[in-house]
Amino acid sequence: MLVYIIFLITDLLLPTLMIIFGLLFLYKPPKTINYLYGYRTKRSMISQESWDYAHQYFGKIWFPLGVIVLILTIVAFIFLYNQDEETVGVVGFLIMLVQLTTLMVPTLITEKALKRKFDNDGKNMNQ
């Protein structure tokens, strides 16, 4: 049972962080470009406008994706209840790998959106 609880807590961390930071990026994004906190890629840090856009876009993806991943993780762990430690360990690890993938995919999507909207100098090409 201890292995179940440890994997449950561990596997709930990533979707919970996705939800929290998705909401933060949507409603309280970092006001200025910085190297410590925020969606920090080369393309997002070119201009203040690209910085703001990247946080809004990324937050709109990360929040709902985090909710979906959280729900799926909880459902998976309901089915894992009372399973042997090896099964819980293997499935818990596989869940974590899937979560890590879903953690990274929004970055690729956001970077494509930034590339479509802004030129290499950070100027909005749609204006």
N, CA, C and O of each residue as an XYZ file, in Angstrom:
508
protein
N       0.826     -1.199      0.000
C       0.000      0.000      0.000
C       0.870      1.262      0.000
O       0.476      2.285     -0.561
N       2.046      1.195      0.624
C       2.940      2.345      0.666
C       3.400      2.723     -0.746
O       3.476      3.905     -1.083
N       3.705      1.719     -1.564
C       4.132      1.969     -2.943
C       2.994      2.654     -3.709
O       3.236      3.577     -4.488
N       1.772      2.209     -3.491
C       0.603      2.814     -4.146
C       0.486      4.295     -3.780
O       0.287      5.144     -4.649
N       0.609      4.589     -2.509
C       0.470      5.974     -2.039
C       1.595      6.847     -2.586
O       1.355      7.978     -3.008
N       2.825      6.324     -2.581
C       3.967      7.093     -3.090
C       3.786      7.395     -4.577
O       3.982      8.532     -5.007
N       3.413      6.378     -5.367
C       3.215      6.609     -6.799
C       2.012      7.505     -7.063
O       2.049      8.322     -7.984
N       0.964      7.373     -6.289
C      -0.201      8.236     -6.460
C       0.180      9.696     -6.258
O      -0.147     10.551     -7.081
N       0.871      9.975     -5.160
C       1.290     11.354     -4.868
C       2.237     11.863     -5.946
O       2.088     12.984     -6.432
N       3.204     11.042     -6.315
C       4.181     11.431     -7.327
C       3.515     11.702     -8.674
O       3.837     12.682     -9.344
N       2.586     10.828     -9.066
C       1.933     10.986    -10.366
C       0.901     12.107    -10.389
O       0.485     12.536    -11.466
N       0.486     12.582     -9.234
C      -0.440     13.709     -9.200
C       0.288     15.056     -9.225
O      -0.335     16.095     -9.446
N       1.601     15.039     -8.998
C       2.360     16.294     -8.964
C       2.376     17.034    -10.300
O       2.080     18.228    -10.344
N       2.717     16.345    -11.385
C       2.838     17.025    -12.680
C       1.524     17.643    -13.164
O       1.515     18.813    -13.546
N       0.412     16.893    -13.162
C      -0.816     17.552    -13.621
C      -1.248     18.695    -12.702
O      -1.827     19.678    -13.165
N      -0.970     18.570    -11.412
C      -1.311     19.647    -10.482
C      -0.481     20.898    -10.799
O      -1.003     22.013    -10.787
N       0.796     20.708    -11.077
C       1.646     21.839    -11.450
C       1.219     22.444    -12.787
O       1.285     23.660    -12.966
N       0.786     21.608    -13.719
C       0.303     22.111    -15.000
C      -0.938     22.989    -14.797
O      -1.076     24.034    -15.433
N      -1.819     22.564    -13.923
C      -3.035     23.338    -13.635
C      -2.677     24.664    -12.973
O      -3.161     25.720    -13.381
N      -1.831     24.604    -11.955
C      -1.463     25.817    -11.211
C      -0.757     26.819    -12.118
O      -1.132     27.991    -12.160
N       0.266     26.361    -12.843
C       1.012     27.289    -13.694
C       0.211     27.702    -14.929
O       0.392     28.809    -15.438
N      -0.659     26.838    -15.411
C      -1.549     27.237    -16.500
C      -2.425     28.406    -16.076
O      -2.589     29.368    -16.826
N      -2.985     28.324    -14.878
C      -3.799     29.422    -14.355
C      -2.956     30.671    -14.096
O      -3.378     31.786    -14.404
N      -1.773     30.480    -13.534
C      -0.898     31.625    -13.289
C      -0.528     32.332    -14.588
O      -0.562     33.561    -14.655
N      -0.178     31.575    -15.611
C       0.205     32.182    -16.879
C      -0.975     32.880    -17.543
O      -0.798     33.881    -18.238
N      -2.168     32.359    -17.333
C      -3.355     32.996    -17.903
C      -3.729     34.285    -17.174
O      -4.027     35.297    -17.809
N      -3.712     34.246    -15.840
C      -4.273     35.358    -15.069
C      -3.249     36.222    -14.333
O      -3.549     37.370    -14.006
N      -2.068     35.711    -14.067
C      -1.032     36.481    -13.390
C       0.335     36.182    -14.016
O       1.252     35.742    -13.322
N       0.472     36.420    -15.320
C       1.763     36.125    -15.950
C       2.824     37.102    -15.472
O       2.489     38.183    -14.986
N       4.091     36.747    -15.599
C       5.150     37.694    -15.254
C       5.012     38.944    -16.126
O       4.838     38.849    -17.341
N       5.089     40.086    -15.503
C       4.843     41.342    -16.221
C       5.982     41.709    -17.170
O       5.746     42.268    -18.242
N       7.197     41.399    -16.781
C       8.342     41.759    -17.611
C       9.143     40.521    -17.989
O       9.093     39.500    -17.303
N       9.867     40.623    -19.063
C      10.714     39.531    -19.520
C      11.825     39.319    -18.495
O      12.517     40.260    -18.106
N      11.984     38.068    -18.064
C      13.033     37.747    -17.097
C      13.523     36.327    -17.339
O      12.895     35.548    -18.056
N      14.658     36.008    -16.725
C      15.259     34.694    -16.904
C      14.973     33.753    -15.746
O      15.495     32.638    -15.723
N      14.156     34.172    -14.779
C      13.907     33.357    -13.601
C      12.566     32.631    -13.604
O      12.474     31.488    -13.155
N      11.521     33.296    -14.113
C      10.188     32.723    -13.998
C       9.373     33.055    -15.230
O       9.380     34.191    -15.704
N       8.671     32.063    -15.746
C       7.786     32.276    -16.865
C       8.094     31.321    -18.002
O       8.930     30.425    -17.880
N       7.407     31.529    -19.099
C       7.641     30.756    -20.313
C       8.854     31.372    -21.000
O       8.736     32.377    -21.701
N      10.022     30.763    -20.793
C      11.282     31.381    -21.206
C      11.920     30.622    -22.367
O      12.741     29.728    -22.164
N      11.538     30.986    -23.563
C      12.229     30.475    -24.743
C      12.773     31.679    -25.498
O      12.348     32.811    -25.266
N      13.704     31.431    -26.392
C      14.319     32.529    -27.151
C      13.259     33.343    -27.896
O      13.288     34.574    -27.878
N      12.341     32.661    -28.538
C      11.325     33.342    -29.327
C      10.349     34.125    -28.451
O       9.889     35.194    -28.852
N      10.027     33.616    -27.271
C       9.067     34.323    -26.405
C       9.697     35.550    -25.748
O       8.985     36.459    -25.321
N      11.019     35.581    -25.666
C      11.690     36.668    -24.971
C      12.207     37.765    -25.909
O      12.947     38.650    -25.481
N      11.822     37.706    -27.172
C      12.290     38.704    -28.143
C      11.681     40.073    -27.865
O      12.369     41.091    -27.950
N      10.390     40.100    -27.533
C       9.719     41.372    -27.276
C       8.695     41.185    -26.158
O       8.321     40.062    -25.822
N       8.254     42.291    -25.598
C       7.236     42.226    -24.545
C       5.929     41.640    -25.091
O       5.240     40.891    -24.399
N       5.599     41.986    -26.328
C       4.366     41.474    -26.928
C       4.426     39.952    -27.119
O       3.445     39.256    -26.862
N       5.566     39.443    -27.567
C       5.701     37.996    -27.738
C       5.716     37.294    -26.379
O       5.212     36.179    -26.251
N       6.289     37.939    -25.372
C       6.311     37.412    -24.005
C       4.882     37.263    -23.471
O       4.518     36.217    -22.934
N       4.092     38.303    -23.623
C       2.707     38.273    -23.144
C       1.880     37.233    -23.905
O       1.117     36.471    -23.311
N       2.047     37.217    -25.218
C       1.307     36.270    -26.049
C       1.661     34.826    -25.682
O       0.773     33.979    -25.575
N       2.945     34.543    -25.490
C       3.387     33.187    -25.172
C       2.763     32.692    -23.874
O       2.352     31.535    -23.789
N       2.686     33.552    -22.863
C       2.103     33.137    -21.593
C       0.613     32.855    -21.719
O       0.115     31.873    -21.167
N      -0.098     33.712    -22.441
C      -1.530     33.493    -22.649
C      -1.767     32.190    -23.417
O      -2.605     31.377    -23.027
N      -1.045     32.004    -24.480
C      -1.211     30.834    -25.338
C      -0.870     29.550    -24.579
O      -1.619     28.573    -24.608
N       0.271     29.577    -23.904
C       0.728     28.405    -23.171
C      -0.228     28.068    -22.023
O      -0.541     26.900    -21.798
N      -0.687     29.087    -21.302
C      -1.625     28.868    -20.202
C      -2.933     28.272    -20.673
O      -3.518     27.430    -19.991
N      -3.404     28.711    -21.859
C      -4.648     28.179    -22.417
C      -4.524     26.709    -22.783
O      -5.525     25.993    -22.824
N      -3.321     26.257    -23.048
C      -3.103     24.841    -23.344
C      -2.858     24.056    -22.057
O      -3.457     23.004    -21.836
N      -1.980     24.577    -21.222
C      -1.551     23.825    -20.043
C      -2.662     23.602    -19.022
O      -2.753     22.517    -18.448
N      -3.500     24.594    -18.783
C      -4.545     24.428    -17.771
C      -5.514     23.294    -18.115
O      -5.656     22.369    -17.316
N      -6.188     23.327    -19.272
C      -7.124     22.232    -19.546
C      -6.430     20.884    -19.719
O      -6.973     19.847    -19.338
N      -5.227     20.903    -20.295
C      -4.489     19.654    -20.445
C      -4.142     19.073    -19.069
O      -4.204     17.860    -18.869
N      -3.781     19.934    -18.136
C      -3.498     19.485    -16.778
C      -4.714     18.877    -16.110
O      -4.598     17.882    -15.394
N      -5.879     19.464    -16.338
C      -7.123     18.920    -15.766
C      -7.399     17.534    -16.346
O      -7.737     16.605    -15.613
N      -7.253     17.401    -17.662
C      -7.498     16.105    -18.311
C      -6.523     15.053    -17.796
O      -6.925     13.934    -17.475
N      -5.249     15.408    -17.717
C      -4.228     14.457    -17.246
C      -4.484     14.086    -15.784
O      -4.307     12.930    -15.400
N      -4.896     15.052    -14.972
C      -5.204     14.773    -13.564
C      -6.350     13.769    -13.450
O      -6.262     12.811    -12.683
N      -7.412     13.984    -14.202
C      -8.567     13.083    -14.160
C      -8.178     11.683    -14.624
O      -8.538     10.694    -13.986
N      -7.441     11.597    -15.736
C      -7.014     10.286    -16.238
C      -6.095      9.572    -15.254
O      -6.160      8.351    -15.113
N      -5.251     10.321    -14.584
C      -4.354      9.726    -13.580
C      -5.153      9.173    -12.411
O      -4.884      8.066    -11.944
N      -6.124      9.926    -11.938
C      -6.959      9.460    -10.826
C      -7.726      8.198    -11.225
O      -7.804      7.245    -10.450
N      -8.289      8.193    -12.428
C      -9.017      7.012    -12.911
C      -8.084      5.810    -12.987
O      -8.450      4.712    -12.569
N      -6.886      6.010    -13.516
C      -5.920      4.911    -13.613
C      -5.584      4.363    -12.230
O      -5.465      3.151    -12.050
N      -5.430      5.254    -11.257
C      -5.077      4.793     -9.917
C      -6.257      4.131     -9.197
O      -6.051      3.334     -8.281
N      -7.454      4.445     -9.591
C      -8.609      3.714     -9.043
C      -8.507      2.249     -9.455
O      -8.759      1.350     -8.653
N      -8.133      2.018    -10.721
C      -7.975      0.645    -11.200
C      -6.742     -0.043    -10.614
O      -6.687     -1.271    -10.551
N      -5.769      0.733    -10.191
C      -4.555      0.153     -9.602
C      -4.715     -0.203     -8.124
O      -3.867     -0.888     -7.553
N      -5.786      0.256     -7.512
C      -5.985      0.015     -6.082
C      -6.009     -1.490     -5.825
O      -6.655     -2.242     -6.554
N      -5.304     -1.917     -4.792
C      -5.187     -3.324     -4.379
C      -4.426     -4.194     -5.366
O      -4.511     -5.420     -5.285
N      -3.683     -3.599     -6.299
C      -2.815     -4.384     -7.180
C      -1.478     -4.608     -6.472
O      -1.157     -3.922     -5.501
N      -0.705     -5.576     -6.970
C       0.592     -5.853     -6.348
C       1.558     -4.703     -6.616
O       1.354     -3.905     -7.530
N       2.608     -4.632     -5.809
C       3.566     -3.523     -5.876
C       4.229     -3.393     -7.244
O       4.453     -2.283     -7.726
N       4.540     -4.519     -7.863
C       5.212     -4.468     -9.164
C       4.299     -3.837    -10.222
O       4.752     -3.012    -11.016
N       3.042     -4.212    -10.235
C       2.080     -3.638    -11.185
C       1.930     -2.139    -10.951
O       1.946     -1.350    -11.895
N       1.785     -1.754     -9.689
C       1.650     -0.332     -9.351
C       2.899      0.429     -9.791
O       2.796      1.531    -10.329
N       4.067     -0.147     -9.567
C       5.319      0.506     -9.939
C       5.464      0.678    -11.443
O       5.827      1.758    -11.909
N       5.187     -0.362    -12.200
C       5.331     -0.305    -13.661
C       4.310      0.655    -14.257
O       4.666      1.523    -15.054
N       3.040      0.505    -13.875
C       1.996      1.374    -14.433
C       2.203      2.818    -13.963
O       2.025      3.755    -14.742
N       2.575      2.997    -12.709
C       2.837      4.340    -12.197
C       3.967      5.019    -12.949
O       3.902      6.218    -13.222
N       5.001      4.263    -13.284
C       6.120      4.801    -14.059
C       5.682      5.145    -15.484
O       6.074      6.184    -16.016
N       4.877      4.286    -16.104
C       4.382      4.552    -17.456
C       3.481      5.786    -17.485
O       3.532      6.580    -18.424
N       2.664      5.938    -16.458
C       1.822      7.133    -16.350
C       2.698      8.376    -16.296
O       2.404      9.384    -16.938
N       3.769      8.295    -15.531
C       4.678      9.436    -15.408
C       5.334      9.767    -16.748
O       5.501     10.943    -17.070
N       5.706      8.766    -17.527
C       6.289      9.017    -18.843
C       5.292      9.711    -19.772
O       5.654     10.631    -20.506
N       4.041      9.267    -19.734
C       3.003      9.906    -20.549
C       2.807     11.356    -20.094
O       2.640     12.255    -20.918
N       2.829     11.570    -18.783
C       2.681     12.923    -18.248
C       3.826     13.827    -18.698
O       3.599     14.984    -19.051
N       5.038     13.314    -18.688
C       6.188     14.115    -19.124
C       6.054     14.511    -20.589
O       6.437     15.615    -20.975
N       5.511     13.611    -21.402
C       5.283     13.933    -22.805
C       4.252     15.052    -22.916
O       4.452     16.011    -23.662
N       3.153     14.930    -22.178
C       2.122     15.971    -22.238
C       2.620     17.285    -21.639
O       2.079     18.351    -21.931
N       3.626     17.204    -20.823
C       4.230     18.404    -20.255
C       5.013     19.177    -21.322
O       5.069     20.406    -21.284
N       5.611     18.461    -22.263
C       6.481     19.087    -23.266
C       5.762     19.496    -24.546
O       6.141     20.492    -25.162
N       4.753     18.769    -24.957
C       4.071     19.038    -26.223
C       3.546     20.474    -26.325
O       3.682     21.082    -27.387
N       2.952     21.045    -25.264
C       2.484     22.435    -25.380
C       3.588     23.437    -25.720
O       3.310     24.476    -26.320
N       4.821     23.144    -25.350
C       5.934     24.023    -25.701
C       6.123     24.051    -27.218
O       6.316     25.119    -27.799
N       6.068     22.898    -27.849
C       6.202     22.833    -29.301
C       5.058     23.581    -29.991
O       5.276     24.301    -30.966
N       3.850     23.403    -29.480
C       2.682     24.069    -30.061
C       2.797     25.583    -29.904
O       2.513     26.333    -30.838
N       3.214     26.029    -28.719
C       3.354     27.461    -28.452
C       4.442     28.069    -29.325
O       4.276     29.176    -29.836
N       5.544     27.367    -29.499
C       6.622     27.881    -30.342
C       6.172     28.026    -31.796
O       6.548     28.988    -32.466
N       5.374     27.081    -32.286
C       4.847     27.204    -33.649
C       3.932     28.420    -33.759
O       3.973     29.144    -34.753
N       3.106     28.643    -32.736
C       2.201     29.794    -32.746
C       2.991     31.100    -32.708
O       2.639     32.057    -33.398
N       4.049     31.147    -31.912
C       4.896     32.345    -31.861
C       5.561     32.610    -33.215
O       5.660     33.754    -33.659
N       6.007     31.544    -33.854
C       6.667     31.688    -35.152
C       5.695     32.204    -36.214
O       6.079     32.986    -37.084
N       4.427     31.762    -36.141
C       3.415     32.231    -37.089
C       3.042     33.688    -36.848
O       2.735     34.416    -37.793
N       3.065     34.116    -35.592
C       2.565     35.450    -35.254
C       3.653     36.527    -35.262
O       3.373     37.679    -35.595
N       4.889     36.169    -34.900
C       5.953     37.168    -34.746
C       7.116     36.867    -35.673
O       7.433     35.709    -35.943
N       7.757     37.949    -36.164
C       8.956     37.758    -36.974
C      10.155     37.568    -36.044
O       9.989     37.488    -34.827
N      11.347     37.497    -36.606
C      12.553     37.246    -35.803
C      12.944     38.413    -34.913
O      13.782     38.256    -34.025
N      12.348     39.589    -35.137
C      12.596     40.746    -34.289
C      11.517     40.930    -33.234
O      11.553     41.895    -32.470
N      10.556     40.010    -33.186
C       9.502     40.100    -32.191
C       8.344     41.001    -32.583
O       7.508     41.345    -31.746
N       8.291     41.385    -33.855
C       7.201     42.248    -34.323
C       6.037     41.391    -34.796
O       6.226     40.384    -35.479
N       4.848     41.798    -34.429
C       3.632     41.094    -34.808
C       3.438     41.181    -36.310
O       3.301     42.278    -36.850
N       3.423     40.050    -36.990
C       3.269     40.041    -38.450
C       1.803     40.178    -38.863
O       1.518     40.394    -40.041
N       0.879     40.059    -37.927
C      -0.542     40.122    -38.237
C      -1.109     41.531    -38.137
O      -2.317     41.718    -38.284
N      -0.275     42.512    -37.896
C      -0.768     43.887    -37.764
C      -0.469     44.678    -38.998
O      -0.809     45.859    -39.073
